[in-house]
Amino acid sequence: MLSLTDLKKNETGQVVRSLAKGLLKQKLISVGFVPGIQLTMVRNAPLRDPIEIAVQNSLITLRRSEAKLIVVEKL
Protein backbone atom coordinates (compact mmCIF):
# COMPACT_ATOMS: atom_id res chain seq x y z
CA MET A 1 0.00 0.00 0.00
CA LEU A 2 1.10 3.54 -0.75
CA SER A 3 0.17 7.00 0.39
CA LEU A 4 -1.40 9.38 -2.09
CA THR A 5 1.87 11.32 -2.26
CA ASP A 6 3.63 8.26 -3.74
CA LEU A 7 1.62 8.42 -6.98
CA LYS A 8 3.40 9.99 -9.94
CA LYS A 9 1.86 12.46 -12.37
CA ASN A 10 -1.09 10.90 -14.28
CA GLU A 11 -1.02 7.68 -12.22
CA THR A 12 -4.35 6.28 -11.07
CA GLY A 13 -5.06 4.73 -7.71
CA GLN A 14 -7.89 3.57 -5.52
CA VAL A 15 -8.45 4.79 -1.96
CA VAL A 16 -8.04 1.99 0.59
CA ARG A 17 -8.48 4.02 3.79
CA SER A 18 -7.79 7.33 5.47
CA LEU A 19 -5.54 7.62 8.50
CA ALA A 20 -6.78 11.15 9.23
CA LYS A 21 -8.69 11.97 12.41
CA GLY A 22 -11.34 14.48 13.44
CA LEU A 23 -12.18 17.46 11.24
CA LEU A 24 -9.59 16.57 8.60
CA LYS A 25 -11.15 13.13 8.16
CA GLN A 26 -14.58 14.73 7.76
CA LYS A 27 -13.19 17.19 5.20
CA LEU A 28 -11.59 14.40 3.15
CA ILE A 29 -14.78 12.32 3.19
CA SER A 30 -16.92 15.32 2.18
CA VAL A 31 -14.78 15.98 -0.93
CA GLY A 32 -14.84 12.34 -2.01
CA PHE A 33 -11.87 10.52 -0.47
CA VAL A 34 -13.79 7.41 0.55
CA PRO A 35 -12.65 3.77 0.30
CA GLY A 36 -13.05 2.34 -3.19
CA ILE A 37 -13.04 5.65 -5.09
CA GLN A 38 -10.61 5.99 -8.00
CA LEU A 39 -8.43 9.06 -8.29
CA THR A 40 -5.67 10.40 -10.51
CA MET A 41 -2.63 12.44 -9.53
CA VAL A 42 -2.80 15.51 -11.76
CA ARG A 43 0.26 17.56 -10.76
CA ASN A 44 2.61 18.77 -8.06
CA ALA A 45 3.22 22.45 -7.42
CA PRO A 46 6.74 23.65 -8.35
CA LEU A 47 7.98 23.10 -4.80
CA ARG A 48 6.01 19.81 -4.54
CA ASP A 49 3.42 21.27 -2.18
CA PRO A 50 0.44 21.31 -2.64
CA ILE A 51 -0.66 18.53 -5.00
CA GLU A 52 -3.71 18.37 -7.26
CA ILE A 53 -5.83 15.21 -7.54
CA ALA A 54 -8.76 14.39 -9.83
CA VAL A 55 -11.58 12.72 -7.88
CA GLN A 56 -14.74 11.92 -9.84
CA ASN A 57 -15.46 15.14 -11.77
CA SER A 58 -13.53 17.46 -9.44
CA LEU A 59 -9.98 18.68 -9.03
CA ILE A 60 -8.94 18.74 -5.37
CA THR A 61 -5.82 20.45 -4.03
CA LEU A 62 -4.29 19.05 -0.84
CA ARG A 63 -1.22 19.76 1.23
CA ARG A 64 1.31 16.92 1.09
CA SER A 65 0.88 16.44 4.86
CA GLU A 66 -2.84 15.77 4.31
CA ALA A 67 -2.29 13.55 1.26
CA LYS A 68 0.15 11.33 3.22
CA LEU A 69 -2.77 10.26 5.40
CA ILE A 70 -4.66 8.71 2.46
CA VAL A 71 -3.69 5.09 1.78
CA VAL A 72 -4.08 4.05 -1.89
CA GLU A 73 -3.23 1.15 -4.16
CA LYS A 74 -2.12 1.67 -7.76
CA LEU A 75 -4.39 0.58 -10.58
N, C-alpha and C positions, 0 to 999 in steps of 0.2 A: 504494500500500500504506500501511496505517496501523499504529500500535501499538495494543495492546489498550486503552490509556488514552484513545485518541481516540473510542472508542465511547460513545454517549450511553446513558442509562438505557433499558432494554428493547430496545436494538438488538442484532441478531444478526450474527455474523461467523464466518469460517472461518479457522483457523490456517494460515498459509502456512509460517512457520518460526520458530525461536527463535534469538535472538542470544546467549543466555546461554551461559556456559562452566562447566565443572567440576561441582561439587556442586549448584549452582543448576539447571543444565540437567537433571541427573538427577532432581532434585525435581520440576521442571515436567513432565517426561515421565512420572514415576510417578503423578502426579495427573491425567494425561489431556491435557496440552497437547502434542499431537502433530499434525503436518501433516495437514490434511484434516478435523479434528474441528470440529464446529460448537459455538459457545458464545454465551451471552447475557449482556450486562452487566446485572446486577441492581440494584446501587446503589453509591453513593459514601458514605463516612462523612461526617459533618458538616464535617470539615476537609479533605475530599477524599482522605484517606489513612487506612486502606486502602480497597480496592474489593472488591466481591463479584461473582463470576462463576459462572453456571450452566454446568457442563460435564457432559454426559450426565445422570446422575441425582444429581449432587452439587453442592453450593454450595461454592466455593473462595474464600478470602479471600487477597488478595495485596497487598503493598506496591506503591505506584505505581512505585517504582524497578524492581521485578521485572517488573511488567506492561508497562513500556516496552520490555522486551526481547523481547516476543512480537509478531511481525508478523502482522497479520490483514488480510482483505479483507471489506468489508461484503457482506451478502447481502440 
